[in-house]
Amino acid sequence: MKISRRDMLKISAGTGAAALLLNEVPVLAQERPLVMRAIPSSGEEVPAVGLGSARTFSVGASGEERAPLKEVLRLFHEMGGRFFDTAPTYGSSEGVAGQLVQELGIQNDLFFATKISTGGGRQAGIDQQETSLQDWGRDIIDLNQVHNLRDTEVHLRTIRQAKEEGRTRYVGVTTSFGRQYEQMEQVLRTEELDFVQVNYSLGERQAAERLIPLAQDRGMGVIVNEPYNVGRLFAAVSGRDLPDWAAEFDCESWGQFFLKYILSHPAVTVIIPATSDPEHLIDNMGAGTGRLPDEQTRTRMEEFFDALS
């Protein structure tokens, strides 16, 4: 029988643990501060665990659908989270999140990262940029990124112009596909960027071979998407106990095991696990507290995971 992440959390923490965690969030946030990372181009610090929205925030207008997402955002903010990543092409995600953060009154507390994602030319990209600002009730986008290298040269001009005008603070590019790595490498070598966003996980480590070291050498912040390899990591450990040695780096769940592996890479600035579940949000945030694996332990984690297949 396949065990879901929700079941894993309840088994590892005990019956009623979810409710207990929800009640103790303010205490946890004070006693276990999040790991902070500096953005290389500016020195500004951000919490290393952020929040993504692909697939999870694309819901309808009903209160029933949006209530868990509002709670996720409330907890994220209360636990010290800041970096929220979205895109105008994630279904209704950007608009839903924008409405919810405004209802919570936290839209200006969060680091708003979005994207231009269109092959329709420069004006279409400008229009997306304006819609993103409207959706979030903001005058400034903290980070705007060219999504999956779509018309990179065209949209980088738009984002850089917005930065010059004071309407965008940082410039970046993204991919979540290994087939784009060669193209991404060329972009990193030729463009001046604040951030690069790539897919990287314990089960998908190719980005660490060339892209992440190159970004580090070029002084770019690294955002990691797909940290659970679209759920494949949980499937790989289904029915297995967390190894005892995970306690050596303050790891309490499989989710934290996977996230702490990524966070322990010295070039990673922020990870953006996406969730619509408040319990999972709390677990994810826990990965950004306490000790992280050292280089020897990272190798041990890789060998452990590779032996599962």
Rosetta silent file (secondary structure, phi, psi, omega in degrees, C-alpha in Angstrom):
SEQUENCE: MKISRRDMLKISAGTGAAALLLNEVPVLAQERPLVMRAIPSSGEEVPAVGLGSARTFSVGASGEERAPLKEVLRLFHEMGGRFFDTAPTYGSSEGVAGQLVQELGIQNDLFFATKISTGGGRQAGIDQQETSLQDWGRDIIDLNQVHNLRDTEVHLRTIRQAKEEGRTRYVGVTTSFGRQYEQMEQVLRTEELDFVQVNYSLGERQAAERLIPLAQDRGMGVIVNEPYNVGRLFAAVSGRDLPDWAAEFDCESWGQFFLKYILSHPAVTVIIPATSDPEHLIDNMGAGTGRLPDEQTRTRMEEFFDALS
SCORE:     score description
SCORE:     0.000 S_00000001
   1 L     0.000  131.361  179.042    0.000    0.000    0.000 S_00000001
   2 L   -76.755  133.243  179.485    1.367    3.425   -0.939 S_00000001
   3 L  -101.198  126.963 -179.458    1.674    5.810    2.001 S_00000001
   4 L   -76.832  166.345  177.389    0.964    9.451    1.281 S_00000001
   5 H   -61.045  -38.449  178.621    3.022   12.305    2.614 S_00000001
   6 H   -59.171  -45.060  179.533    0.144   13.184    4.949 S_00000001
   7 H   -64.214  -40.052  178.774    0.171    9.654    6.399 S_00000001
   8 H   -58.809  -43.842 -179.366    3.953    9.753    6.785 S_00000001
   9 H   -62.732  -43.119 -178.108    3.747   12.953    8.802 S_00000001
  10 H   -68.640  -37.675  179.532    1.072   11.577   11.104 S_00000001
  11 H   -66.634  -44.553 -176.011    2.910    8.299   11.610 S_00000001
  12 H   -71.916  -30.927 -176.233    6.234    9.976   12.380 S_00000001
  13 H  -100.841  -14.772  179.000    4.818   12.623   14.690 S_00000001
  14 L   100.384  158.764 -178.815    1.993   10.666   16.327 S_00000001
  15 L   -60.590  134.287  178.975   -1.790   10.934   16.363 S_00000001
  16 L    81.808    3.715 -176.237   -3.051   14.487   16.640 S_00000001
  17 H   -63.934  -35.798 -177.493    0.349   15.906   15.734 S_00000001
  18 H   -60.612  -47.561  179.201   -1.053   18.041   12.934 S_00000001
  19 H   -63.157  -39.150  179.740   -3.390   19.941   15.247 S_00000001
  20 H   -62.759  -44.693  179.669   -0.620   20.304   17.812 S_00000001
  21 H   -61.315  -43.114 -179.385    1.749   21.722   15.212 S_00000001
  22 H   -60.759  -39.220 -179.428   -0.846   24.210   14.009 S_00000001
  23 H   -71.866  -27.337 -174.472   -1.392   25.433   17.556 S_00000001
  24 L   -98.106    9.134 -177.594    2.320   25.745   18.263 S_00000001
  25 H   -54.376  -48.338 -179.812    3.293   27.658   15.119 S_00000001
  26 H   -57.787  -39.223  179.828    4.006   30.975   16.907 S_00000001
  27 H   -68.311  -44.122  179.424    6.276   29.197   19.396 S_00000001
  28 H   -59.832  -41.206 -178.176    8.036   27.220   16.675 S_00000001
  29 H   -63.751  -33.715 -179.912    8.666   30.385   14.671 S_00000001
  30 H   -78.940  -41.022 -174.573   10.345   32.031   17.657 S_00000001
  31 H   -81.804  -23.629 -175.531   12.379   29.052   18.850 S_00000001
  32 L  -127.674   75.151 -178.466   13.473   27.795   15.416 S_00000001
  33 L   -62.738  148.163 -178.028   14.382   30.772   13.202 S_00000001
  34 L   -73.865  146.032  171.007   14.691   30.092    9.502 S_00000001
  35 L   -61.747  133.453  179.059   18.024   29.833    7.739 S_00000001
  36 E  -108.640  147.340  177.692   18.658   33.059    5.851 S_00000001
  37 E  -131.062  143.512  179.735   20.550   33.409    2.580 S_00000001
  38 E   -88.197  138.025  172.050   21.986   36.512    0.930 S_00000001
  39 L   -74.910  119.852 -172.170   21.098   37.450   -2.641 S_00000001
  40 L   -55.956  -38.165 -174.090   24.541   37.672   -4.267 S_00000001
  41 L   -75.000  -16.326 -175.845   23.893   40.779   -6.361 S_00000001
  42 L  -131.269  -24.465 -173.773   22.667   42.902   -3.452 S_00000001
  43 L    86.671   -7.623  176.539   23.409   41.246   -0.111 S_00000001
  44 L   -60.911  135.922 -179.072   19.711   41.377    0.805 S_00000001
  45 E   -97.834  141.354  175.101   18.804   38.356    2.924 S_00000001
  46 E  -132.164  149.513  173.501   15.771   36.144    2.361 S_00000001
  47 E   -60.597  138.836 -172.588   14.578   33.037    4.240 S_00000001
  48 L   -72.394  -18.389  176.273   15.927   29.979    2.441 S_00000001
  49 E  -104.805  115.776  176.927   12.546   28.208    2.361 S_00000001
  50 L  -107.034 -160.043 -177.169   10.021   29.906    0.125 S_00000001
  51 E  -140.714  125.039  175.032    6.664   28.885   -1.299 S_00000001
  52 E   -95.651  172.871 -175.682    5.767   27.937   -4.852 S_00000001
  53 L  -139.271    2.260  179.454    2.317   27.947   -6.435 S_00000001
  54 L   -62.306  128.209  179.382    2.453   25.846   -9.610 S_00000001
  55 L    73.280  -35.147 -171.637   -0.579   23.510   -9.680 S_00000001
  56 L   -82.111  -33.703 -175.591   -1.430   24.129   -6.011 S_00000001
  57 L   -97.537    1.877 -179.029   -2.925   27.642   -6.090 S_00000001
  58 L   -87.084   86.051 -178.002   -4.909   27.264   -9.316 S_00000001
  59 L  -127.824  175.285  179.112   -8.400   26.912   -7.852 S_00000001
  60 L   -81.179 -163.848 -172.850  -11.841   28.372   -8.381 S_00000001
  61 L   -91.673   -7.158 -174.220  -13.591   31.208   -6.624 S_00000001
  62 L   -70.523  148.036  177.799  -15.325   29.252   -3.851 S_00000001
  63 H   -62.820  -33.623 -179.767  -14.403   29.841   -0.232 S_00000001
  64 H   -63.457  -40.781  179.738  -14.088   26.101    0.304 S_00000001
  65 H   -71.982  -34.535 -172.767  -11.373   25.825   -2.344 S_00000001
  66 H   -89.590  -19.356 -176.100   -9.504   28.914   -1.202 S_00000001
  67 H   -57.834  -46.969  178.970   -9.638   28.457    2.581 S_00000001
  68 H   -62.610  -34.865  179.853   -6.698   25.985    2.807 S_00000001
  69 H   -68.991  -37.476  177.751   -4.596   28.235    0.586 S_00000001
  70 H   -65.417  -38.309  177.748   -5.323   31.246    2.749 S_00000001
  71 H   -68.055  -38.695  175.882   -4.245   29.242    5.793 S_00000001
  72 H   -58.767  -45.811  179.883   -1.059   28.158    3.998 S_00000001
  73 H   -66.530  -39.449  179.037   -0.227   31.796    3.287 S_00000001
  74 H   -62.513  -46.690  179.630   -1.072   32.884    6.824 S_00000001
  75 H   -65.467  -42.222  178.728    1.168   30.193    8.323 S_00000001
  76 H   -55.686  -47.650  179.433    3.947   30.883    5.836 S_00000001
  77 H   -65.975  -43.549 -176.562    3.979   34.541    6.860 S_00000001
  78 H   -66.077  -31.265 -179.207    3.647   33.783   10.569 S_00000001
  79 L   -87.554    5.277  174.678    6.572   31.344   10.456 S_00000001
  80 L    98.614    5.072  179.170    8.827   33.929    8.847 S_00000001
  81 L   -70.202  148.933  179.672    8.431   32.980    5.177 S_00000001
  82 L  -135.584  -39.558 -167.613    8.817   35.692    2.567 S_00000001
  83 E   -84.134  108.969  179.993    9.713   34.381   -0.889 S_00000001
  84 E  -114.727  124.138 -176.934    6.570   33.549   -2.903 S_00000001
  85 E  -112.391  132.564 -179.932    6.967   32.371   -6.499 S_00000001
  86 L  -148.237 -172.405  178.524    4.188   32.342   -9.068 S_00000001
  87 L  -162.248  149.115  179.011    3.490   32.975  -12.757 S_00000001
  88 L   -68.273  -13.189  179.582    0.630   34.330  -14.868 S_00000001
  89 L  -102.841   12.797  173.910    0.482   30.986  -16.703 S_00000001
  90 L   -89.140   53.515 -177.547   -0.051   28.846  -13.574 S_00000001
  91 L    59.451 -128.958 -179.849   -3.783   28.771  -14.203 S_00000001
  92 L   -93.383    8.569 -170.389   -5.485   31.052  -11.679 S_00000001
  93 H   -55.855  -49.715 -174.908   -2.590   30.810   -9.168 S_00000001
  94 H   -63.619  -43.843  179.599   -1.223   34.332   -9.397 S_00000001
  95 H   -67.658  -40.801  178.306   -4.630   35.987   -9.151 S_00000001
  96 H   -62.694  -49.054  179.357   -5.816   33.703   -6.339 S_00000001
  97 H   -61.491  -40.958  179.721   -2.652   34.266   -4.313 S_00000001
  98 H   -60.880  -42.476  178.593   -2.830   37.989   -4.976 S_00000001
  99 H   -66.240  -41.512 -177.328   -6.362   38.229   -3.658 S_00000001
 100 H   -68.408  -40.572  179.530   -5.569   36.123   -0.583 S_00000001
 101 H   -67.628  -30.777  177.171   -2.443   38.043    0.423 S_00000001
 102 H   -72.458  -36.880  175.435   -4.399   41.280    0.135 S_00000001
 103 H   -63.029  -36.302  179.080   -7.177   39.855    2.321 S_00000001
 104 H   -80.913  -13.701 -179.009   -4.511   38.909    4.871 S_00000001
 105 L    73.023   28.343 -176.187   -2.833   42.307    4.513 S_00000001
 106 L  -117.903   10.838 -173.549    0.589   40.756    3.834 S_00000001
 107 L   -60.839  -30.127 -179.777    1.081   41.547    0.143 S_00000001
 108 L   -91.917   -5.842  176.340    3.870   44.019    0.886 S_00000001
 109 L   -84.692  -25.251 -174.183    5.574   41.752    3.436 S_00000001
 110 L   -89.292  153.323  173.627    6.273   39.009    0.913 S_00000001
 111 E   -86.496  105.241 -171.481    9.014   38.833   -1.696 S_00000001
 112 E   -88.485  105.970  177.973    6.865   38.719   -4.837 S_00000001
 113 E  -109.610  123.853  178.464    8.524   36.652   -7.577 S_00000001
 114 E  -134.759 -165.293 -172.879    6.653   36.200  -10.835 S_00000001
 115 E  -147.473  158.886  163.610    7.425   35.624  -14.509 S_00000001
 116 E  -103.465  124.710 -173.292    6.840   36.708  -18.057 S_00000001
 117 L  -138.084   81.801 -179.735    5.647   33.638  -19.910 S_00000001
 118 L  -158.351  146.418  172.302    4.587   34.283  -23.466 S_00000001
 119 L  -102.897   16.124 -173.546    5.753   33.784  -27.010 S_00000001
 120 L   -91.318   12.601  177.626    3.528   36.597  -28.203 S_00000001
 121 L    97.827  176.955 -171.229    6.133   39.327  -28.428 S_00000001
 122 H   -64.584  -42.955 -177.466    7.220   42.226  -26.268 S_00000001
 123 H   -63.248  -37.360  177.663    3.840   43.878  -25.768 S_00000001
 124 H   -62.215  -37.380  176.774    2.339   40.612  -24.559 S_00000001
 125 H   -67.809  -41.129  176.820    5.113   40.419  -21.977 S_00000001
 126 H   -61.151  -42.690  179.459    4.522   43.999  -20.882 S_00000001
 127 H   -61.981  -41.962  177.230    0.817   43.239  -20.522 S_00000001
 128 H   -61.645  -42.112  179.428    1.594   40.214  -18.314 S_00000001
 129 H   -59.202  -44.060 -179.453    3.850   42.356  -16.159 S_00000001
 130 H   -67.213  -39.342  178.415    1.104   44.924  -15.642 S_00000001
 131 H   -64.642  -38.667  178.411   -1.463   42.245  -14.827 S_00000001
 132 H   -60.519  -44.009  177.908    0.882   40.735  -12.240 S_00000001
 133 H   -62.866  -42.458  179.300    1.181   44.082  -10.470 S_00000001
 134 H   -65.522  -42.678 -178.574   -2.588   44.532  -10.529 S_00000001
 135 H   -59.639  -34.150 -176.839   -3.252   40.994   -9.277 S_00000001
 136 H   -99.804   -0.676 -179.606   -1.085   41.584   -6.218 S_00000001
 137 L    60.798   37.730 -175.929   -2.020   45.205   -5.587 S_00000001
 138 L  -117.313  153.600  172.567    1.644   46.102   -5.774 S_00000001
 139 L   -94.902  -17.764 -175.216    3.617   48.946   -7.351 S_00000001
 140 L  -135.041  135.261  169.441    6.806   46.868   -7.497 S_00000001
 141 E   -93.132  128.130 -178.881    7.606   43.282   -8.454 S_00000001
 142 E   -68.449  -46.317  178.809   10.499   42.019   -6.368 S_00000001
 143 E  -139.205  123.613  171.548   11.699   39.524   -8.967 S_00000001
 144 E  -114.951  138.104 -171.870   10.492   39.085  -12.525 S_00000001
 145 E  -129.212  146.783  170.845   11.799   36.143  -14.519 S_00000001
 146 E   -79.743  118.805 -170.691   11.691   34.953  -18.113 S_00000001
 147 H   -80.947  122.336  176.742    9.754   31.716  -17.779 S_00000001
 148 H    50.159   35.851  173.375   11.339   28.587  -19.296 S_00000001
 149 H    57.277   33.411  178.957   13.512   30.751  -21.575 S_00000001
 150 L   -83.029  113.648 -177.953   10.568   31.813  -23.744 S_00000001
 151 L    51.177   53.295 -172.525   11.760   34.727  -25.937 S_00000001
 152 H   -55.299  -50.358 -175.769   14.510   35.379  -23.420 S_00000001
 153 H   -61.506  -42.061 -178.764   16.160   38.302  -25.180 S_00000001
 154 H   -64.062  -50.199 -173.373   12.859   40.105  -25.776 S_00000001
 155 H   -77.855  -25.092  173.209   11.503   39.751  -22.254 S_00000001
 156 H   -63.373  -35.566  176.547   14.795   40.477  -20.503 S_00000001
 157 H   -61.507  -42.186  179.769   14.655   43.913  -22.154 S_00000001
 158 H   -64.142  -45.886 -177.330   11.196   44.462  -20.679 S_00000001
 159 H   -67.602  -39.279  179.195   12.208   43.349  -17.189 S_00000001
 160 H   -67.393  -36.458  176.365   15.409   45.402  -17.244 S_00000001
 161 H   -63.841  -42.025  177.754   13.509   48.490  -18.326 S_00000001
 162 H   -63.193  -35.192  177.428   11.102   47.952  -15.421 S_00000001
 163 H   -65.972  -43.369  177.626   14.104   47.632  -13.102 S_00000001
 164 H   -60.935  -33.164 -179.220   15.519   50.929  -14.385 S_00000001
 165 L   -83.889   -3.439  179.672   12.113   52.529  -13.747 S_00000001
 166 L    80.528   18.719 -178.436   12.012   51.167  -10.180 S_00000001
 167 L  -103.872   -8.907  173.907    9.078   48.837  -10.855 S_00000001
 168 E  -140.672  138.977 -175.869   11.077   45.611  -10.602 S_00000001
 169 E   -95.521  -35.412 -176.612   13.945   44.960   -8.208 S_00000001
 170 E  -134.563  155.105 -176.512   15.591   41.818   -9.589 S_00000001
 171 E  -121.099  135.868  179.982   15.923   40.089  -12.975 S_00000001
 172 E  -151.375  175.350  174.537   16.001   36.336  -13.585 S_00000001
 173 E  -135.204  157.438 -177.552   15.389   33.396  -15.902 S_00000001
 174 E  -136.489  156.956  163.516   13.898   29.981  -15.200 S_00000001
 175 L  -152.150  156.412  170.460   13.695   26.431  -16.427 S_00000001
 176 L  -133.468   23.606 -176.065   12.313   23.190  -15.054 S_00000001
 177 L  -130.315  126.463  178.042   13.430   21.019  -17.947 S_00000001
 178 H   -60.329  -29.297 -178.469   16.726   19.212  -18.378 S_00000001
 179 H   -67.550  -13.832  179.228   16.445   19.565  -22.141 S_00000001
 180 H   -97.425    3.472 -173.362   16.930   23.327  -21.730 S_00000001
 181 H   -63.059  -39.534  179.786   20.164   23.100  -19.745 S_00000001
 182 H   -63.691  -43.838  177.211   22.443   23.734  -22.708 S_00000001
 183 H   -64.820  -40.924  179.038   20.448   26.821  -23.663 S_00000001
 184 H   -62.818  -41.342  179.259   20.360   27.933  -20.034 S_00000001
 185 H   -58.955  -41.551  178.545   24.121   27.597  -19.730 S_00000001
 186 H   -63.976  -40.169  178.489   24.579   29.908  -22.696 S_00000001
 187 H   -63.848  -42.993 -179.110   22.207   32.466  -21.152 S_00000001
 188 H   -65.028  -31.523 -179.146   24.078   32.363  -17.838 S_00000001
 189 H   -77.779  -24.117 -172.532   27.391   32.917  -19.586 S_00000001
 190 H  -111.175  -16.885 -176.034   26.204   35.907  -21.637 S_00000001
 191 L  -110.868  147.439  173.230   23.604   37.734  -19.527 S_00000001
 192 L   -91.228  113.454 -174.295   23.918   39.732  -16.310 S_00000001
 193 L  -130.595  153.278  174.172   21.227   38.294  -14.014 S_00000001
 194 L   -87.193  -33.916 -174.644   20.282   38.453  -10.359 S_00000001
 195 E  -141.420  150.115  164.472   18.678   34.995  -10.249 S_00000001
 196 E  -128.718  138.946  178.702   18.435   31.712  -12.074 S_00000001
 197 E  -116.402  127.727 -176.631   15.706   29.199  -11.253 S_00000001
 198 E  -139.055  159.000  173.486   16.257   25.493  -11.975 S_00000001
 199 E   -84.601  131.777 -176.861   14.828   22.091  -11.113 S_00000001
 200 L  -159.045  133.609  179.095   17.068   20.226   -8.661 S_00000001
 201 E  -160.330  173.608  178.165   16.412   17.456   -6.158 S_00000001
 202 L   -60.441  -28.543 -179.645   17.922   14.363   -4.612 S_00000001
 203 L   -97.291   -0.154 -176.814   16.428   12.381   -7.488 S_00000001
 204 E  -148.747   83.000 -165.742   17.320   14.844  -10.252 S_00000001
 205 L  -103.004    7.583 -172.852   20.819   16.196   -9.646 S_00000001
 206 H   -61.395  -32.901 -177.798   21.979   17.212  -13.123 S_00000001
 207 H   -62.670  -24.591 -179.363   21.668   20.958  -12.481 S_00000001
 208 H   -78.803   -8.388 -178.650   24.418   20.713   -9.870 S_00000001
 209 L   -75.681  -42.961 -177.056   26.911   19.468  -12.452 S_00000001
 210 L  -135.800  -42.795 -172.496   27.279   22.712  -14.406 S_00000001
 211 H   -66.637  -49.801 -176.758   24.381   25.171  -14.070 S_00000001
 212 H   -66.147  -44.688  175.262   24.409   25.778  -10.328 S_00000001
 213 H   -60.981  -37.305  178.538   28.220   26.119  -10.082 S_00000001
 214 H   -64.384  -44.222  177.698   28.159   28.472  -13.087 S_00000001
 215 H   -59.733  -41.186  178.544   25.465   30.625  -11.460 S_00000001
 216 H   -62.487  -45.130  179.747   27.559   30.752   -8.293 S_00000001
 217 H   -63.405  -31.499 -177.828   30.658   31.788  -10.251 S_00000001
 218 L   -89.268    2.156  177.054   28.649   34.490  -12.023 S_00000001
 219 L    74.499   34.938 -179.176   27.266   35.910   -8.773 S_00000001
 220 L  -108.795  142.674  172.398   23.659   34.863   -9.333 S_00000001
 221 E   -71.639  148.553 -179.095   21.168   33.682   -6.752 S_00000001
 222 E  -116.351  121.626  174.679   19.828   30.158   -7.276 S_00000001
 223 E  -104.892  132.775 -179.132   16.139   29.317   -6.826 S_00000001
 224 E  -108.788  121.407  172.951   15.267   25.622   -6.818 S_00000001
 225 E  -103.766  170.333 -179.228   11.929   24.407   -8.169 S_00000001
 226 L    50.832   48.330 -176.309   10.535   20.851   -8.203 S_00000001
 227 L   -67.753  -17.185  176.158   12.394   19.939   -4.966 S_00000001
 228 L  -104.440   11.548 -179.998   10.330   16.739   -4.634 S_00000001
 229 L    52.831   49.139  179.675   10.755   15.830   -8.320 S_00000001
 230 L    52.964   42.222  175.624    6.980   16.169   -8.851 S_00000001
 231 L    84.871   -6.862 -176.595    6.276   13.754   -5.972 S_00000001
 232 H   -65.652  -28.951 -179.167    8.570   11.002   -7.248 S_00000001
 233 H   -66.381  -39.868  178.612   10.796   11.226   -4.181 S_00000001
 234 H   -67.146  -36.420  177.346    7.936   10.357   -1.832 S_00000001
 235 H   -63.448  -36.107 -177.589    6.977    7.434   -4.037 S_00000001
 236 H   -67.658  -29.017 -177.371   10.549    6.134   -3.839 S_00000001
 237 L  -105.796    8.361 -178.639   10.524    6.020   -0.010 S_00000001
 238 L   -54.781  128.576  178.822    6.932    4.870    0.429 S_00000001
 239 L    82.933    0.729 -178.739    6.731    2.372    3.293 S_00000001
 240 L  -105.061  146.201  176.225   10.295    3.069    4.452 S_00000001
 241 L   -81.394  146.719  173.494   11.399    4.497    7.787 S_00000001
 242 L   -62.723  132.697 -179.503   13.516    7.625    7.934 S_00000001
 243 L   -63.261  146.012 -178.314   17.117    6.544    8.654 S_00000001
 244 H   -57.285  -35.272 -175.946   18.273    7.110   12.236 S_00000001
 245 H   -70.430   -7.434  175.584   21.209    9.232   11.073 S_00000001
 246 H   -64.935  -25.071  178.898   18.791   11.863    9.717 S_00000001
 247 H   -64.971  -20.544 -179.223   18.545   13.149   13.291 S_00000001
 248 H   -65.170  -21.535  175.135   22.167   14.291   12.988 S_00000001
 249 H  -122.031   36.909  171.740   20.962   17.212   10.868 S_00000001
 250 L    54.798   44.300 -178.588   17.694   17.875   12.729 S_00000001
 251 L  -103.487  128.136 -173.959   15.545   16.092   10.154 S_00000001
 252 L  -117.070   -0.144 -177.783   12.099   14.928   11.297 S_00000001
 253 L  -160.200  165.507  176.042   10.400   13.746    8.096 S_00000001
 254 H   -63.123  -38.604  178.367   11.038   12.567    4.560 S_00000001
 255 H   -58.013  -44.384  178.788    9.995   15.980    3.257 S_00000001
 256 H   -68.344  -34.171  176.550   12.659   17.643    5.382 S_00000001
 257 H   -57.426  -47.962 -178.346   15.202   15.007    4.313 S_00000001
 258 H   -68.491  -40.802 -177.532   14.676   15.974    0.669 S_00000001
 259 H   -73.422  -39.664  179.635   14.624   19.723    1.294 S_00000001
 260 H   -64.853  -31.516  174.703   17.628   19.797    3.626 S_00000001
 261 H   -58.160  -47.378 -179.018   19.664   18.017    0.965 S_00000001
 262 H   -67.384  -45.548 -177.678   19.010   20.922   -1.426 S_00000001
 263 H   -62.793  -24.377 -178.825   19.468   23.623    1.195 S_00000001
 264 L   -78.401   -7.740  173.664   22.863   22.205    2.121 S_00000001
 265 L   -73.103  125.264 -172.531   24.210   23.068   -1.340 S_00000001
 266 L   -64.466  -19.731 -177.830   26.236   26.258   -0.734 S_00000001
 267 L   -90.218  -10.831 -176.268   25.058   27.965   -3.943 S_00000001
 268 E   -77.508  127.301  179.375   21.315   27.570   -3.289 S_00000001
 269 E   -91.141  -46.070 -176.720   19.605   30.784   -2.215 S_00000001
 270 E  -154.851  145.172  173.493   16.001   29.645   -1.829 S_00000001
 271 E  -110.934  150.575 -174.331   13.811   26.605   -2.468 S_00000001
 272 L  -129.634   64.685  174.887   10.156   26.912   -3.451 S_00000001
 273 L   -62.758  136.048 -179.980    8.195   23.765   -2.565 S_00000001
 274 E   -99.052  138.394  176.889    4.567   24.197   -3.578 S_00000001
 275 L  -155.461  152.866  172.366    1.731   23.048   -1.346 S_00000001
 276 L  -115.715   10.809 -174.018   -1.942   23.657   -0.656 S_00000001
 277 L  -113.643  119.161 -179.228   -1.826   21.766    2.661 S_00000001
 278 H   -57.126  -37.486  178.880   -1.132   23.649    5.934 S_00000001
 279 H   -63.368  -42.432  179.193    0.457   20.559    7.529 S_00000001
 280 H   -66.562  -36.341  177.906    2.860   20.184    4.635 S_00000001
 281 H   -59.876  -46.001  179.669    3.671   23.885    4.795 S_00000001
 282 H   -62.038  -42.662  178.693    4.710   23.556    8.439 S_00000001
 283 H   -63.366  -43.881  178.352    6.828   20.520    7.622 S_00000001
 284 H   -59.616  -45.006 -178.618    8.483   22.314    4.702 S_00000001
 285 H   -63.489  -32.103  177.874    9.324   25.326    6.844 S_00000001
 286 H   -62.153  -25.032  178.185   10.902   23.019    9.400 S_00000001
 287 L   -65.934  -23.838 -179.403   13.486   22.052    6.803 S_00000001
 288 L   -90.415   17.910  178.183   14.839   25.592    6.980 S_00000001
 289 L  -125.247  159.731  175.977   15.670   25.317   10.683 S_00000001
 290 L    74.250 -161.214 -176.950   18.402   23.578   12.643 S_00000001
 291 L   -76.084  155.453  175.660   21.464   21.870   11.247 S_00000001
 292 L  -118.211  156.063  179.232   22.024   21.029    7.594 S_00000001
 293 L   -60.774  141.776  171.324   23.931   18.075    6.116 S_00000001
 294 L   -85.306 -179.417 -174.752   27.672   18.513    5.600 S_00000001
 295 H   -61.606  -39.981  179.180   29.400   17.386    2.413 S_00000001
 296 H   -64.134  -40.660  179.824   30.022   13.873    3.705 S_00000001
 297 H   -69.958  -35.551  176.274   26.385   13.504    4.724 S_00000001
 298 H   -58.590  -43.349  177.881   25.204   14.821    1.353 S_00000001
 299 H   -63.481  -39.942  178.465   27.132   11.999   -0.309 S_00000001
 300 H   -62.586  -40.187  178.634   25.605    9.530    2.116 S_00000001
 301 H   -64.302  -41.404  178.570   22.120   10.811    1.246 S_00000001
 302 H   -63.327  -45.988 -179.981   22.809   10.406   -2.469 S_00000001
 303 H   -63.685  -39.417  178.597   24.080    6.854   -2.006 S_00000001
 304 H   -62.091  -48.255 -177.661   21.110    6.003    0.203 S_00000001
 305 H   -66.579  -43.177 -177.564   18.594    7.311   -2.320 S_00000001
 306 H   -63.035  -30.142 -179.364   20.303    5.754   -5.329 S_00000001
 307 L   -72.957  -13.474 -179.399   20.226    2.351   -3.590 S_00000001
 308 L   -73.970  -25.605 -174.691   16.424    2.494   -3.408 S_00000001
 309 L   -90.367    0.000    0.000   16.006    2.040   -7.145 S_00000001
